[in-house]
Amino acid sequence: MKRILIGLIAAAVLGAGGWFGFNLYAKHRATAEVEAAFERIRSSGGKASHGKIDFDLPTRTVTIEDIAIAPGEQAQIKIAGIKGTDVRLIDDIRFSADSIDVTGFEVH
């Protein structure tokens, strides 16, 4: 009986560790993809920065805060936040989402 109980506890611990580990991996991957997109803007001569990036695995929701993009010397775009729900990668540079909410959009 003790062996069965120990086996069930070990399975529960491994399952929980696997879930949290995969969740951390997914957050890291989402952050890396967003950072790569901003790096493409920087490499083409523009300026781009962002604040906190968050990813929720069960709902596949990506949130990016405090975005500032200056693709050239004439224009500057500021966005307080972008939230994409049910986000999926299509290929290396494109994604799709069921909904995208943008807050605090300014163009100067």
JOVEN-V222875 format. One record per helix or strand. SS is the DSSP state (H for helix, E for strand). FROM is the first residue (numbers start at 1). TO is the last residue. If there is no record, write none. Layout:
ss=SS from=FROM to=TO
ss=SS from=FROM to=TO
//
This chain:
ss=H from=2 to=43
ss=E from=47 to=49
ss=E from=53 to=56
ss=E from=61 to=70
ss=E from=77 to=85
ss=E from=88 to=89
ss=E from=95 to=96
ss=E from=99 to=107
//
